Amino acid sequence: MKKSNTVVVWLGLARIAQALIGLAALRLSTHYLPVEQFGLLGLLTGITTCFGLLLVNPLGQHVNRHTHEWHQQHALLYRLRQYNLYLLGLSVTAFGVSAFWFGSRLVPSPDWLTILAVGITMSAMVWVGTWNATLVPLLNMLGLPLQSAGLALFTAVACLLCSVVAVGWQQTAHMWLTGQILGLLAAAAWALQQLKKLPRTENRPPSGSAFITHRQIADYCLPIAASTGLMWLLTSGYRFYVDHTWGPHALGLLIVGFAVAGQFWAIIETVGTQAIYPKYYLVLSRNDRHLSTQAFNQMLNILIPSYVLMLCFALAISSRLLPLLADSRYATAAQFCQIAMISEFLRVLTNVIMQATQIAQKTASMIYPYLFACLVGLAGLIVLQETDGNVLLLPWVLLAAWGAALLYSLAKVQSLATISIRWYTLGYALLAGGTLFIAGQIFRLGGGPLHDLAFISACGILTITFLYLIQRNNPEYFEIMKIQLPAE
């Protein structure tokens, strides 16, 4: 148990460092790229995210679900080679889709060389980005969390350095992505070498089984694709509507405001899932419904109080973050940041609760919360369009949509697993978080960057202390940490 606690601490420190690099990347990208190019970067990223959520994530979850099984069969590398054939086909499709879309934006005076460069960049981004997102977490799934966290940190550093060099030569969105590709590729290659060194990862074809069956595609992958496709509409798809309705300048400002919240919650979500999800999936691989439900509730009782505390921390510091993290040209984006923090919290919480669908592999249930949220979001967009609403109202539409998703998921999950929340642990988190939030209201803005930085640092130290105290007295944390992964 002491070793598990030490690992979690190092994971947290590595992820904090990764978060700081991600925030530095936001600062540098807004420094080098004009607002319109930053908006274009958001659209290009939206395309890669569409491929990732709609076409990669369903098979990626299939890989996660069967990683331990394939590892036991000495066939993990063989399965990954089969997976690569699918990814190569996707990258070719990404080239065609992105080149056509970007070319249509340049009509009636297309720049064919730029169109070709964007198509190649997007194709490579889909392939390389997927492999990085597959191989680095695989090390964690197999019990090498420190190596996985180290490679994730290396990825962030390499991507930032390469992107800064690339945009120093040409300040365009696709050059920033070119730098990202180089960093992702280096880390993915390193992760593959580490994976090959593990025992029982030989390239041995298993007897009498396919990578994925038609039934698994229909019953497991297609429902995930439908739900993640709807999720894409809520997280990235709306960007194309903003670009069409309010223009690239408004889009750039909106994306910056949501990017700060996205970076914050990405790091929080990654720390939680890297420490907890591998053990949860290992329990799922035993195909015991009682044990799986028990592990699901253990996960909820660890992550939900942690996320509530982090939301209060985010609300306390959000107004101070954007001036520190983005160029002065993006100052007006601060008005989006606090609402985006709450929206991201609702998204993360919905994703955790919907992990209950993995217990019986009833992934079709994942569709309904996101479908309901999309309907709420669509209704909000129709109201904005009919009333000539301001872009400032769009974050409230997204907030309402994610709130609807969370409420629906709470109702839906009752048919999949019995939820058992330790209310006193959640109460401690609310009490500690409320203290941080009140501090954020008492100590107002106006003291300058150093004053804001000192306040953020003090709140961060308090948050980490509160989180440690909450989990130290949480028996669910100790229970799930007793589960041993293959390399532990």
C-alpha positions in Angstrom: 0.0 0.0 0.0 2.9 2.4 0.8 4.3 1.7 -2.7 0.9 2.5 -4.2 0.7 5.8 -2.3 4.2 6.7 -3.5 3.3 5.9 -7.1 0.2 8.1 -6.9 2.2 11.0 -5.5 4.8 10.7 -8.4 1.9 10.4 -10.9 0.4 13.5 -9.5 3.7 15.4 -9.7 4.3 14.2 -13.2 0.8 15.3 -14.3 1.2 18.7 -12.6 4.4 19.2 -14.6 2.6 18.0 -17.7 -0.2 20.5 -17.0 2.2 23.4 -16.6 3.7 22.5 -20.0 0.3 22.3 -21.5 -0.5 25.7 -20.1 2.8 27.0 -21.4 1.8 25.6 -24.8 -1.4 27.6 -24.6 0.5 30.8 -23.8 3.0 30.3 -26.6 0.4 29.3 -29.2 -1.7 32.4 -28.5 1.6 34.4 -28.7 2.7 33.1 -32.1 -0.7 32.6 -33.8 -3.1 35.4 -34.7 -6.6 35.0 -33.3 -7.9 33.8 -36.7 -5.2 31.2 -37.0 -5.8 30.0 -33.5 -9.5 29.6 -34.4 -8.4 27.6 -37.5 -6.2 25.5 -35.2 -9.4 24.8 -33.1 -11.2 23.7 -36.3 -8.4 21.4 -37.4 -8.2 19.9 -33.9 -12.0 19.5 -34.1 -11.6 17.3 -37.2 -8.9 15.1 -35.5 -11.1 14.9 -32.4 -14.0 13.7 -34.6 -11.9 10.9 -36.0 -10.7 10.1 -32.5 -14.0 10.0 -30.8 -16.2 8.6 -33.5 -13.9 6.1 -35.2 -10.9 5.4 -33.0 -12.2 5.5 -29.4 -14.7 2.5 -29.9 -11.9 0.2 -30.9 -9.6 1.8 -28.4 -12.0 0.8 -25.6 -12.1 -2.7 -27.1 -8.3 -2.8 -26.8 -8.5 -1.6 -23.2 -11.2 -4.2 -22.4 -9.0 -7.0 -23.8 -5.5 -5.8 -23.0 -5.1 -8.2 -20.0 -6.6 -11.1 -21.9 -4.3 -10.6 -24.9 -1.3 -10.2 -22.6 -2.1 -13.5 -20.9 -2.3 -15.1 -24.4 1.2 -13.7 -25.3 -0.5 -12.0 -28.3 -0.7 -8.3 -27.4 1.8 -7.1 -30.1 0.1 -9.3 -32.7 -3.3 -7.6 -31.9 -1.7 -4.2 -32.1 -0.5 -5.0 -35.6 -4.0 -5.9 -36.6 -5.2 -2.6 -35.0 -2.7 -0.7 -37.1 -4.3 -1.8 -40.4 -7.5 -0.1 -39.3 -5.6 3.0 -38.3 -3.8 3.3 -41.6 -7.1 3.2 -43.4 -8.4 6.0 -41.2 -5.4 8.2 -41.8 -6.1 7.9 -45.6 -9.7 8.9 -45.0 -8.6 11.8 -42.8 -6.4 13.1 -45.6 -9.4 13.2 -48.0 -11.9 14.7 -45.6 -9.6 17.5 -44.3 -8.2 18.4 -47.7 -11.7 18.7 -49.1 -13.0 20.7 -46.1 -10.0 23.1 -46.1 -10.2 23.5 -49.8 -13.8 24.5 -49.6 -12.9 27.3 -47.2 -10.5 28.8 -49.7 -13.0 28.9 -52.6 -12.8 30.7 -55.1 -9.0 31.1 -54.8 -7.6 27.7 -53.5 -4.0 27.4 -52.6 -3.3 23.8 -53.6 0.1 23.5 -51.9 -1.4 24.6 -48.6 -4.4 22.3 -49.1 -2.0 19.3 -49.6 0.0 20.3 -46.6 -3.1 20.5 -44.4 -4.3 17.1 -45.7 -1.0 15.4 -45.0 -0.7 17.0 -41.6 -4.2 15.8 -40.6 -3.6 12.3 -41.9 -0.4 12.0 -39.9 -2.0 13.6 -36.8 -4.8 10.9 -36.8 -2.3 8.0 -37.1 0.5 9.2 -34.9 -1.8 10.8 -32.3 -3.8 7.5 -32.0 -0.7 5.4 -31.5 0.7 7.8 -28.8 -2.7 7.7 -27.0 -2.7 3.9 -27.3 0.9 2.9 -26.4 1.6 5.3 -23.6 -1.5 4.3 -21.5 -0.9 0.6 -22.3 2.2 0.7 -20.1 0.1 2.0 -17.3 -2.6 -0.6 -17.9 0.0 -3.3 -17.5 1.4 -1.9 -14.3 4.1 0.5 -15.3 2.5 3.8 -14.3 5.7 5.7 -13.7 7.1 4.9 -17.2 3.7 5.8 -18.7 3.6 9.2 -16.8 7.2 9.9 -17.8 6.5 9.3 -21.4 3.4 11.5 -21.2 5.5 14.2 -19.8 8.1 13.7 -22.5 5.3 13.9 -25.1 4.2 17.3 -23.7 7.8 18.7 -23.7 8.6 17.3 -27.2 5.4 18.6 -28.7 5.8 22.0 -27.3 9.4 22.4 -28.4 8.8 21.1 -31.9 5.6 23.3 -32.3 7.4 26.4 -31.2 10.2 25.8 -33.7 7.7 25.1 -36.5 5.6 28.2 -35.9 8.7 30.3 -35.6 9.3 29.4 -39.3 5.7 29.9 -40.4 2.9 31.2 -38.1 0.0 28.9 -39.3 -2.2 26.4 -37.6 -1.0 23.4 -39.6 2.6 24.2 -38.7 1.8 24.1 -35.0 0.2 20.6 -35.6 3.3 19.5 -37.5 5.3 20.1 -34.4 2.8 18.2 -32.4 3.2 15.2 -34.7 6.9 15.1 -34.3 6.7 15.1 -30.5 3.9 12.4 -30.5 5.9 10.2 -32.8 9.0 10.3 -30.7 7.1 9.3 -27.5 5.1 6.6 -29.3 8.2 5.0 -30.6 9.8 5.0 -27.2 6.6 3.5 -25.6 6.6 0.7 -28.2 10.2 -0.2 -27.2 9.2 -0.3 -23.5 6.2 -2.5 -24.3 8.3 -5.0 -26.2 10.5 -5.5 -23.1 7.6 -6.6 -21.0 7.2 -10.4 -20.5 4.4 -12.1 -22.4 4.1 -9.5 -25.1 5.4 -11.7 -27.9 4.0 -11.3 -31.4 2.2 -14.6 -31.2 -1.1 -15.1 -33.1 -3.7 -16.6 -30.7 -5.6 -19.7 -31.9 -9.2 -19.6 -32.9 -10.1 -15.9 -32.3 -10.3 -12.7 -34.3 -9.2 -9.2 -33.3 -12.9 -8.3 -33.1 -16.1 -10.1 -34.1 -19.0 -8.7 -36.0 -21.1 -9.1 -32.9 -18.6 -7.1 -30.8 -18.7 -4.3 -33.5 -22.5 -4.2 -33.4 -23.1 -4.6 -29.7 -20.0 -2.9 -28.2 -18.3 -0.6 -30.7 -21.2 1.0 -32.6 -23.0 2.2 -29.5 -19.7 3.7 -28.2 -19.2 5.4 -31.6 -22.7 6.8 -31.5 -22.2 8.2 -28.0 -18.7 9.6 -28.6 -19.9 11.1 -31.9 -22.6 12.9 -29.9 -20.0 13.9 -27.4 -17.9 15.4 -30.2 -20.8 17.7 -31.1 -20.8 19.0 -27.5 -17.0 19.4 -27.2 -15.8 20.4 -30.6 -18.6 20.2 -33.3 -20.1 23.5 -32.1 -16.8 25.3 -33.2 -17.9 25.0 -36.9 -21.2 26.6 -36.1 -19.4 29.5 -34.3 -17.0 29.9 -37.2 -19.9 30.1 -39.7 -22.2 32.3 -37.5 -19.8 34.7 -35.6 -16.6 34.4 -37.6 -13.0 33.1 -36.9 -12.2 35.9 -34.4 -15.0 35.1 -32.1 -14.2 31.4 -32.5 -10.6 32.0 -31.4 -11.6 33.9 -28.3 -14.2 31.2 -27.4 -11.6 28.4 -27.9 -9.1 30.1 -25.6 -11.6 30.4 -22.8 -12.6 26.8 -23.1 -8.9 25.7 -23.6 -7.9 26.9 -20.2 -10.7 24.9 -18.6 -10.0 21.9 -20.9 -6.3 21.9 -19.9 -7.2 22.1 -16.2 -9.7 19.2 -16.3 -7.6 17.1 -18.7 -4.9 16.9 -16.1 -7.3 16.2 -13.3 -9.1 13.5 -15.3 -5.8 12.0 -16.4 -4.4 11.6 -12.9 -7.6 10.0 -11.6 -8.1 7.7 -14.5 -4.4 6.6 -14.7 -4.4 5.7 -11.0 -7.9 4.0 -10.9 -9.0 2.9 -14.3 -6.4 0.1 -14.9 -7.4 -1.6 -11.7 -11.1 -1.1 -12.5 -10.6 -2.7 -16.0 -8.6 -5.6 -14.4 -11.6 -6.4 -12.2 -13.9 -6.2 -15.2 -11.7 -8.7 -17.1 -12.7 -11.3 -14.4 -16.3 -11.2 -15.6 -17.7 -11.2 -12.1 -20.7 -8.8 -11.9 -20.6 -8.5 -8.1 -16.9 -7.6 -8.0 -17.2 -5.3 -11.0 -20.1 -3.4 -9.3 -18.0 -3.2 -6.2 -15.0 -1.8 -8.0 -17.3 0.7 -9.8 -18.5 2.1 -6.5 -15.0 2.2 -5.2 -14.0 4.3 -8.2 -16.9 6.6 -7.8 -16.2 7.2 -4.1 -12.6 8.1 -4.9 -13.1 10.3 -8.0 -16.4 12.2 -7.3 -15.2 13.8 -4.1 -11.9 14.6 -5.8 -13.6 16.2 -8.7 -15.9 18.2 -6.5 -12.9 19.6 -4.6 -11.1 20.4 -7.9 -14.2 22.2 -9.2 -14.2 24.5 -6.2 -10.5 25.1 -6.7 -11.1 25.9 -10.4 -13.8 28.4 -9.6 -11.6 30.1 -7.0 -8.8 30.7 -9.5 -10.4 30.8 -13.0 -10.6 34.6 -13.2 -6.9 34.8 -12.5 -5.8 32.1 -14.9 -6.4 33.5 -18.3 -4.4 36.7 -18.0 -1.5 34.5 -17.0 -1.9 31.9 -19.7 -2.9 33.7 -22.8 -1.6 36.6 -24.9 -3.2 40.0 -24.2 -5.0 39.9 -27.6 -7.2 37.2 -26.0 -8.1 39.1 -22.8 -11.8 39.2 -23.5 -11.9 35.4 -23.5 -11.8 35.5 -19.6 -15.6 35.8 -19.6 -15.9 32.3 -21.0 -13.5 30.6 -18.5 -15.5 30.2 -15.4 -18.6 28.8 -17.2 -16.3 26.4 -19.1 -14.9 25.1 -15.8 -18.3 24.0 -14.7 -19.1 22.5 -18.1 -15.9 20.5 -18.1 -16.7 19.3 -14.6 -20.1 18.1 -15.7 -18.5 16.3 -18.7 -15.9 14.5 -16.6 -18.5 13.5 -14.0 -20.8 12.1 -16.8 -17.9 10.1 -18.3 -17.1 8.5 -14.9 -20.7 7.6 -14.1 -21.2 6.0 -17.6 -18.3 3.6 -16.9 -21.0 1.5 -15.4 -21.9 0.4 -19.0 -18.6 -1.5 -19.0 -19.7 -3.9 -16.3 -22.1 -5.8 -18.6 -20.7 -4.3 -21.8 -24.1 -2.7 -22.5 -22.5 0.3 -24.2 -25.7 1.2 -26.0 -26.7 2.8 -22.8 -24.0 5.4 -23.3 -25.8 6.9 -26.2 -28.8 8.3 -24.3 -27.2 10.9 -22.0 -25.2 12.4 -24.9 -28.2 12.3 -27.2 -30.3 14.1 -24.7 -27.5 16.7 -24.2 -27.3 17.3 -27.9 -31.0 17.9 -28.1 -30.8 20.4 -25.3 -27.8 22.0 -27.0 -29.6 22.1 -30.4 -32.6 23.7 -28.8 -30.3 26.3 -27.3 -28.6 27.0 -30.7 -32.0 27.4 -32.4 -33.0 30.0 -29.8 -29.8 31.9 -30.2 -30.2 31.9 -34.0 -33.9 33.0 -33.9 -33.1 35.8 -31.4 -29.8 36.9 -33.0 -28.2 36.0 -29.7 -24.6 37.0 -28.8 -21.8 34.5 -28.8 -21.4 35.2 -25.1 -24.6 33.1 -24.5 -23.2 30.0 -26.2 -21.2 28.8 -23.1 -24.5 28.8 -21.2 -26.0 26.6 -23.8 -23.2 24.1 -23.5 -23.5 24.3 -19.7 -27.2 23.4 -19.9 -26.4 20.5 -22.3 -23.8 19.0 -20.1 -26.0 19.4 -17.0 -28.7 17.5 -18.9 -26.2 14.7 -19.8 -25.2 14.3 -16.1 -28.8 14.2 -14.9 -29.8 11.6 -17.5 -26.7 9.5 -16.8 -27.5 9.4 -13.1 -31.0 8.2 -14.0 -29.8 5.7 -16.6 -27.0 4.1 -14.6 -29.4 2.8 -11.9 -30.5 0.0 -14.3 -26.8 -1.0 -14.8 -25.4 -0.9 -11.3 -26.4 0.0 -7.8 -24.7 3.3 -6.8 -23.4 3.5 -3.2 -22.0 6.9 -2.3 -20.2 7.6 0.9 -21.8 10.9 1.7 -19.5 11.8 4.5 -16.5 11.7 2.2 -18.4 13.8 -0.3 -19.3 16.2 2.5 -15.7 16.6 3.5 -14.9 17.5 -0.1 -17.7 20.1 -0.3 -16.6 21.6 3.0 -12.9 21.9 1.9 -13.9 23.1 -1.6 -16.3 25.7 -0.1 -13.4 27.1 1.9 -11.4 27.6 -1.3 -14.3 29.1 -3.2 -15.0 31.7 -0.4 -11.3 32.6 -0.4 -11.5 33.2 -4.1 -14.4 35.7 -3.5 -12.8 37.5 -0.6 -9.4 38.1 -2.3 -10.5 39.9 -5.4 -8.5 40.7 -8.5 -6.4 43.8 -8.9 -3.0 43.0 -7.2 -1.1 42.3 -10.4 0.3 39.1 -12.0 2.5 38.2 -9.0 -0.4 38.6 -6.6 -2.6 36.4 -8.7 0.2 33.8 -9.1 0.8 33.7 -5.3 -3.0 33.3 -4.7 -3.2 30.4 -7.2 -0.2 28.7 -5.6 -1.6 29.0 -2.1 -4.9 27.6 -3.2 -3.1 24.8 -5.0 -1.2 23.8 -1.9 -4.4 23.9 0.2 -6.2 21.8 -2.5 -3.5 19.1 -2.5 -3.5 19.0 1.3 -7.3 18.7 1.4 -7.2 15.9 -1.2 -4.6 14.0 0.7 -6.6 14.2 3.9 -9.8 13.2 2.2 -8.4 10.1 0.5 -6.3 9.1 3.6 -9.6 8.6 5.4 -11.4 7.0 2.5 -11.5 3.2 2.9 -12.6 2.8 -0.8 -9.2 4.2 -1.9 -7.3 1.6 0.0 -9.5 -1.2 -1.2 -9.0 -0.5 -4.9 -5.3 0.1 -4.4 -4.9 -3.5 -3.1 -5.6 -4.7 -6.7 -2.3 -5.8 -8.3 -1.6 -5.1 -12.0 0.6 -7.6 -14.0 3.8 -5.6 -13.7 3.3 -4.5 -10.0 
